[in-house]
Amino acid sequence: MNPTKLHFWQLTGVFVLLVIVAVGLQWHSYQVQEKNMMTQMMGQSMGNMMRTMHASNVTTAQLLTWRTENGGMGNSRQKESTESMQWMNRFTTNTIFILLPFIMAGTAFLLIVWHNLG
């Protein structure tokens, strides 16, 4: 192997390892979160779950005060924020998905040219 290309392959290997570690950590945190949620739900009886979800101790005055504090029928700022985040998520995902073939083709082309130069 050409010694000038060795640094490139070392850097590529480090990058691949970092990507694999990041994806693994993300997957692991998702699995832990999913497991914790299931154990919390399964550790309670159905009556206890309904009691925590039910608003039996809330008075009408508290509900009216909460509605006026939050600006009416709900928090519109939070809805707008959620919608914009969903739009941004779809936009970036679609952009990456559309550009991925071009990135892969460019990489293959550069590898072929790079291999022929060395």
C-alpha beads as a LAMMPS data file, in Angstrom:
LAMMPS data file: protein, C-alpha beads

118 atoms
117 bonds

1 atom types
1 bond types

-500.0 500.0 xlo xhi
-500.0 500.0 ylo yhi
-500.0 500.0 zlo zhi

Masses

1 110.0

Atoms # bond

1 1 1 0.000 0.000 0.000
2 1 1 1.160 3.477 -0.819
3 1 1 2.432 5.225 2.357
4 1 1 0.807 8.522 1.342
5 1 1 -2.603 6.834 1.259
6 1 1 -2.083 5.129 4.615
7 1 1 -3.094 8.252 6.559
8 1 1 -6.338 8.459 4.597
9 1 1 -7.212 4.849 5.414
10 1 1 -6.367 5.364 9.086
11 1 1 -8.605 8.424 9.225
12 1 1 -11.362 6.527 7.416
13 1 1 -11.096 3.664 9.910
14 1 1 -11.320 6.035 12.871
15 1 1 -14.361 7.726 11.348
16 1 1 -16.085 4.382 10.715
17 1 1 -15.431 3.318 14.310
18 1 1 -16.840 6.595 15.639
19 1 1 -19.982 6.176 13.538
20 1 1 -20.458 2.583 14.711
21 1 1 -19.978 3.587 18.357
22 1 1 -22.429 6.503 18.033
23 1 1 -25.095 4.327 16.408
24 1 1 -24.565 1.622 19.030
25 1 1 -24.893 4.070 21.907
26 1 1 -28.046 5.552 20.416
27 1 1 -29.565 2.095 19.955
28 1 1 -28.614 1.106 23.502
29 1 1 -30.170 4.237 25.027
30 1 1 -33.370 3.587 23.066
31 1 1 -33.511 0.001 24.326
32 1 1 -32.954 1.122 27.933
33 1 1 -35.626 3.793 27.630
34 1 1 -38.097 1.322 26.141
35 1 1 -37.359 -1.216 28.874
36 1 1 -37.753 1.376 31.642
37 1 1 -41.089 2.503 30.259
38 1 1 -42.377 -1.057 30.057
39 1 1 -41.240 -1.934 33.575
40 1 1 -42.897 1.194 34.963
41 1 1 -46.149 0.336 33.248
42 1 1 -46.039 -3.341 34.171
43 1 1 -45.104 -2.607 37.792
44 1 1 -48.424 -0.886 38.405
45 1 1 -51.847 -2.379 38.546
46 1 1 -54.500 -1.145 36.152
47 1 1 -56.244 0.709 38.979
48 1 1 -53.053 2.522 39.976
49 1 1 -52.391 3.529 36.382
50 1 1 -55.909 4.888 36.015
51 1 1 -55.634 6.740 39.322
52 1 1 -52.442 8.501 38.222
53 1 1 -53.969 9.413 34.859
54 1 1 -57.335 10.476 36.231
55 1 1 -57.884 14.043 37.363
56 1 1 -60.212 13.262 40.265
57 1 1 -58.726 15.838 42.640
58 1 1 -58.831 18.775 40.200
59 1 1 -61.457 21.435 40.830
60 1 1 -63.289 23.468 38.208
61 1 1 -61.553 26.635 39.398
62 1 1 -58.167 25.044 38.803
63 1 1 -59.177 23.981 35.302
64 1 1 -60.411 27.493 34.437
65 1 1 -57.274 29.086 35.866
66 1 1 -55.078 26.657 33.939
67 1 1 -56.911 27.417 30.700
68 1 1 -56.479 31.171 31.043
69 1 1 -52.824 30.820 32.026
70 1 1 -52.071 28.720 28.967
71 1 1 -53.858 31.054 26.614
72 1 1 -57.089 29.286 25.791
73 1 1 -57.663 25.841 24.381
74 1 1 -54.083 24.685 24.523
75 1 1 -50.534 25.770 24.093
76 1 1 -50.336 26.958 20.484
77 1 1 -46.640 27.811 20.764
78 1 1 -45.851 24.221 21.660
79 1 1 -47.963 22.964 18.750
80 1 1 -46.156 25.293 16.350
81 1 1 -42.810 24.177 17.723
82 1 1 -43.719 20.511 17.341
83 1 1 -44.969 21.031 13.798
84 1 1 -41.841 22.924 12.795
85 1 1 -39.627 20.216 14.295
86 1 1 -41.551 17.535 12.413
87 1 1 -41.216 19.539 9.193
88 1 1 -37.473 19.992 9.770
89 1 1 -37.092 16.269 10.485
90 1 1 -38.894 15.308 7.273
91 1 1 -36.976 17.886 5.228
92 1 1 -33.528 16.804 6.396
93 1 1 -34.368 13.095 6.106
94 1 1 -35.673 13.528 2.563
95 1 1 -32.679 15.653 1.591
96 1 1 -30.237 13.031 2.841
97 1 1 -32.250 10.256 1.189
98 1 1 -32.297 12.092 -2.164
99 1 1 -28.600 13.038 -2.062
100 1 1 -27.344 9.638 -0.869
101 1 1 -27.031 8.076 -4.383
102 1 1 -25.051 11.098 -5.587
103 1 1 -22.754 10.921 -2.567
104 1 1 -22.167 7.202 -3.085
105 1 1 -21.567 7.626 -6.832
106 1 1 -19.130 10.482 -6.198
107 1 1 -17.290 8.431 -3.614
108 1 1 -16.996 5.461 -5.973
109 1 1 -15.813 7.746 -8.778
110 1 1 -13.179 9.367 -6.562
111 1 1 -11.967 5.968 -5.322
112 1 1 -11.556 4.755 -8.909
113 1 1 -9.689 7.896 -9.968
114 1 1 -7.605 7.867 -6.769
115 1 1 -6.719 4.190 -7.269
116 1 1 -5.611 4.793 -10.866
117 1 1 -3.389 7.715 -9.843
118 1 1 -1.470 5.686 -7.269

Bonds

1 1 1 2
2 1 2 3
3 1 3 4
4 1 4 5
5 1 5 6
6 1 6 7
7 1 7 8
8 1 8 9
9 1 9 10
10 1 10 11
11 1 11 12
12 1 12 13
13 1 13 14
14 1 14 15
15 1 15 16
16 1 16 17
17 1 17 18
18 1 18 19
19 1 19 20
20 1 20 21
21 1 21 22
22 1 22 23
23 1 23 24
24 1 24 25
25 1 25 26
26 1 26 27
27 1 27 28
28 1 28 29
29 1 29 30
30 1 30 31
31 1 31 32
32 1 32 33
33 1 33 34
34 1 34 35
35 1 35 36
36 1 36 37
37 1 37 38
38 1 38 39
39 1 39 40
40 1 40 41
41 1 41 42
42 1 42 43
43 1 43 44
44 1 44 45
45 1 45 46
46 1 46 47
47 1 47 48
48 1 48 49
49 1 49 50
50 1 50 51
51 1 51 52
52 1 52 53
53 1 53 54
54 1 54 55
55 1 55 56
56 1 56 57
57 1 57 58
58 1 58 59
59 1 59 60
60 1 60 61
61 1 61 62
62 1 62 63
63 1 63 64
64 1 64 65
65 1 65 66
66 1 66 67
67 1 67 68
68 1 68 69
69 1 69 70
70 1 70 71
71 1 71 72
72 1 72 73
73 1 73 74
74 1 74 75
75 1 75 76
76 1 76 77
77 1 77 78
78 1 78 79
79 1 79 80
80 1 80 81
81 1 81 82
82 1 82 83
83 1 83 84
84 1 84 85
85 1 85 86
86 1 86 87
87 1 87 88
88 1 88 89
89 1 89 90
90 1 90 91
91 1 91 92
92 1 92 93
93 1 93 94
94 1 94 95
95 1 95 96
96 1 96 97
97 1 97 98
98 1 98 99
99 1 99 100
100 1 100 101
101 1 101 102
102 1 102 103
103 1 103 104
104 1 104 105
105 1 105 106
106 1 106 107
107 1 107 108
108 1 108 109
109 1 109 110
110 1 110 111
111 1 111 112
112 1 112 113
113 1 113 114
114 1 114 115
115 1 115 116
116 1 116 117
117 1 117 118
